[in-house]
Amino acid sequence: MSHSPHDVLADRFVRTRAQEALLVLVAALFTALLAQVAVSVPGSPVPITGQTLAVILTAAALGPVRGMAAQAAYLLLGAVGLPFFAKGASGWGALTGATGGFLVGFLPAAFLVGLAARHGYDRRWWTAGPLFLAGQLLVLAIGVSWLRVKAGLDFATAFQKGFLPFIPGGVIKAVIASLLMLVGWKFARPLAS
């Protein structure tokens, strides 16, 4: 079976719908796991977490549709009561509250990072790093907009509380995701026909 240059990493290993579904579930669980790596930011309702690392990494590996499905599953599982959000939080209130925009931002970020990966942007360090940083910046932009409205903050305050403190971590996560994807591609082998 030959693979297109437009494959994502998961396409090298997945043959059945059941395998696809399993990968989506594993990606959702991986996001839930990294959500528990949370550090409070003084003066901000938004903690620094490993969630966005999971979002960009799984989106690049799975592609746009599966990557977005994984994040939708993650959000749904957390919304119905599983302790999947940062610091074990759950429920619809977490999605509709002041910090819900950061969670909702996972959906478009996963789709766009997955789409760029489908076009090979995750295979070279000089495109992977900027792609993964851009995916996180999209989450932050949506989150800050939501925070501003829900918390009744002016733009500068919302930006200080929901964007600025997360840039250094975003850069580090982009580097980590880039390295992991480059290693993944180095060892990926096409499926035998």
Secondary structure as the mmCIF struct_conf table of DSSP 4:
data_model
#
loop_
_struct_conf.conf_type_id
_struct_conf.id
_struct_conf.beg_label_comp_id
_struct_conf.beg_label_asym_id
_struct_conf.beg_label_seq_id
_struct_conf.end_label_comp_id
_struct_conf.end_label_asym_id
_struct_conf.end_label_seq_id
TURN_TY1_P TURN_TY1_P1 PRO A 5 HIS A 6
HELX_RH_3T_P HELX_RH_3T_P1 LEU A 9 ARG A 12
TURN_TY1_P TURN_TY1_P2 PHE A 13 PHE A 13
BEND BEND1 THR A 16 THR A 16
HELX_RH_AL_P HELX_RH_AL_P1 ARG A 17 ALA A 35
TURN_TY1_P TURN_TY1_P3 GLN A 36 GLN A 36
BEND BEND2 VAL A 37 VAL A 37
STRN STRN1 ALA A 38 VAL A 39
TURN_TY1_P TURN_TY1_P4 PRO A 42 GLY A 43
BEND BEND3 PRO A 45 VAL A 46
STRN STRN2 ILE A 48 THR A 49
BEND BEND4 GLY A 50 GLY A 50
HELX_RH_AL_P HELX_RH_AL_P2 GLN A 51 LEU A 62
HELX_RH_AL_P HELX_RH_AL_P3 PRO A 64 ALA A 79
TURN_TY1_P TURN_TY1_P5 VAL A 80 GLY A 81
BEND BEND5 PRO A 83 PRO A 83
BEND BEND6 PHE A 85 PHE A 85
HELX_RH_3T_P HELX_RH_3T_P2 ALA A 86 GLY A 88
BEND BEND7 GLY A 91 GLY A 91
HELX_RH_AL_P HELX_RH_AL_P4 TRP A 92 THR A 96
BEND BEND8 GLY A 97 GLY A 97
TURN_TY1_P TURN_TY1_P6 ALA A 98 THR A 99
HELX_RH_AL_P HELX_RH_AL_P5 GLY A 100 VAL A 104
TURN_TY1_P TURN_TY1_P7 GLY A 105 GLY A 105
HELX_RH_AL_P HELX_RH_AL_P6 PHE A 106 ARG A 118
TURN_TY1_P TURN_TY1_P8 HIS A 119 ASP A 122
BEND BEND9 ARG A 123 ARG A 124
HELX_RH_AL_P HELX_RH_AL_P7 TRP A 125 ALA A 151
TURN_TY1_P TURN_TY1_P9 GLY A 152 GLY A 152
HELX_RH_AL_P HELX_RH_AL_P8 PHE A 155 GLY A 162
TURN_TY1_P TURN_TY1_P10 PHE A 163 PHE A 163
HELX_RH_3T_P HELX_RH_3T_P3 LEU A 164 PHE A 166
HELX_RH_AL_P HELX_RH_AL_P9 ILE A 167 PHE A 187
HELX_LH_PP_P HELX_LH_PP_P1 PRO A 190 ALA A 192
#
